[in-house]
Amino acid sequence: MKPVHCLALYAIMAPLFVPARSASAQESAAAHAEMRAEVPALNEFHEVIRTLWHDAWPNKDYDALRALLPEIRQRAEDVVRADLPGILRDKQAAWGEGVKELQAIVAEYAAAAEGTDNQKLLDAGERLHAQFEKLVRLIRPALKELDEFHVVLYRLYHFHLPAGDLDSIRASVRQLKEPMAALNGASLPKRLENRQKEFAAERRKLSAAVNRLVATVRSSDKARIEKAITAMHDRYQALVAVFD
């Protein structure tokens, strides 16, 4: 029998190891997706909404508006079936209501597109665009710095705290200090300037809660630590509520 050379043996054995690496890569990609405040189906829906709102609707191109109906139906259905990533779990109730409203508006658009009243078609197109924007605002963070803070908070509150892992809890709390510093230095965009006073007040409370938590995790008292984390999480939710 001829000896099997190393390269030949590798060529035979290498495929056996691919599924394990692929599974690991898939798990990593899934975990990454859970941390992103994004719904891919909504991004894809934007393509047909952009055509509707920037081309067909302003030009009152009724034939084009009617021709968009099949794609609008399909993209809207994809949004309806889409799951929110874990990091947006606190938006689930509002998202569910928004999706129901989207379905109702798509039905209105379909009835108008299949009818002959062009004004109804324009009105339905306007409502469809407005509802799309509402869904985008719902999941889009008001501030980049607030989103970066939430990424760390999400791991701490939904994973490390329930597991009771003090080392992981302390590591996450240390990591919170950097995004909190960035958040303290952030300015609201012009569209939100009217909320600056309330935002600044709630931000100060959150910053103080983070500082108290940093001091608390130096101990090994899990009850105190859990209480401090919960209080800080409540202050974060109060800050986010400024933009509701």
Order of alpha helices (4+ residues) and beta strands (2+ residues): alpha-alpha-alpha-alpha-alpha-alpha-alpha-alpha-alpha-alpha
